[in-house]
Amino acid sequence: MRILMVSPRVTGIGGVAQHVGRLIELLRGDGHEVDVISVEGTPHVPLKGLYNPSFMASSYLSALARRLRGEGYDVAHAHNFPAWPAASASRAGRRILTVHGIFSSQHRELHGALAGSAAGRLERAWARSADALTCVSRRACEHYSRYARRAVWIPNAVDPEAMPREGITIGDPQVVYVGRLSREKGVDVLAEAAGLLPREVTLVIVGSGDEGLIGRALGLPNVRYVGYQPHEAALRYIRGSRALVLPSRQEGMPTAALEAMAMGCRWWPPTYRS
């Protein structure tokens, strides 16, 4: 089978990147031919507010160029709505859209009601145009079932055998956050809550993005910010911690939570919106 995979990222510590990267590896291992369109090989603007729109435009042009060259696929598989224009422009027998959260809710949280309303109109039209839509959380599947021809809930998964055996512990007891530093991830709430932690508890923050959101926590003696780390190192910080904290305002099914549970690290607090 010949497959075109379209995703904003296929490498890095992000949950979507890990999901898609592993899927590509498994498909190729089963003998399928997989072509990829992602920011790793497509021009884009790596700035807040321009990242997704620039990828959407450049990936669409890349898919259109492939179509004009006569390249065809059995399946075009897009991950999240910014990847959908490219998948829909491709020559493919079936076009599948996988969503890792609720597009309109994320835009409303990040950019306000007007942006959320515009994203809602787009997601309804694009969900209807997909041959099938898969969701990583039950809540997202319930939401998109109202629009999609066919919506299927396929939970995220991780391989327990791929988890590291040794952890990185800076202080014991240690609590860790792993993810982007962005508002929808709730890291501003994390920074505020850090001041309430007992001094004997060390909070380790792993990730990159808007460091201003965690500014109030950086001067605390029991907070360690280690920035971006390769996926293997990020997992070792989870392995070395008593608890993983995910204060997200919006999530799909966070890979970091699954990885933490696979390593016996508690997920604290489990209050995200699935």
Secondary structure, DSSP 8 states (H G I E B T S, - for coil): -EEEEE-S-SSSSSHHHHHHHHHHHHHHHTT-EEEEESTTSS----STTTHHHHHHHHHHHHHHHHHHTT-EEEEEEEESGGGHHHHHHSEEEEEEEEESS-HHHHHHHHH-HHHHHHHHHHHHHHHHHSSEEEESSHHHHHHHTTT-SSEEE------GGGS-SS---SSSSEEEEES-BSGGGTHHHHHHHHTTS-TTSEEEEE--B-GGGGGGGTTSTTEEEEE---HHHHHHHHHT-SEE----SS-SS-HHHHHHHHTT-EES------
